[in-house]
Amino acid sequence: MITALLLAAATASAAPAPRPKPYWIKQYSLTPYRETWTGELAVKKLDAALPKVVAAVEKGGGRLVNPLAHSVGAGTEQQVSVILPLKQAKPLLAALRKLGKAADPAVRAHAEKVPLDEVRAKLAKLAAEKNEKWGALAQTPAASEAVDEMIEHLATVEAVARSTDGEVLWNLTVKEAR
């Protein structure tokens, strides 16, 4: 009897077995870009260079976060925030270097790429089980709400990952060289 109690106590306190995949509560990044670049471009004449900077950004597949008129700037410098595909960031740097002097920007990586196949598989499985077991879920409102929240979250993750795969936010200060 004592042995059985000890065995039961040891089994109850043992670490749980590793979870088989998928791990349903996994956190996925909702960051809308993969990297942030920060740097400066020194030009001879700010007013002459800004339209060329915007043209280079647009030619490289990028877009301004805000119109220049709504960005921070003074007489001799202008903040330009750009979102562009990651694969176009280095070619844009090369194009900007033709307009003035630019050191390599500081690069900060954000999150790993969202595994879309995994997210889609989870969505499909949850949706199928919800449709098949709707009667049982109706008997457990908290579980039903949790499933709905997981479906909503995974759909949001999928939408963000599809719309922003591999983008860079580049905060560039364009300055007149002195």
Secondary structure, DSSP 4 states (H G I P E B T S, - for coil): -HHHHHHHHHHHHSPPPPPPSP-TT------S-SEEEEEEEEES-HHHHHHHHHHHHHHTT-EESS-GGGS-B-SSEEEEEEEEEHHHHHHHHHHHHTTSB-PPPEEEE--PPP-HHHHHHHHHHHHHHHHHTHHHHHT-HHHHHHHHHHHHHHHHHHHHHHHHTTEEEEEEEEEE--
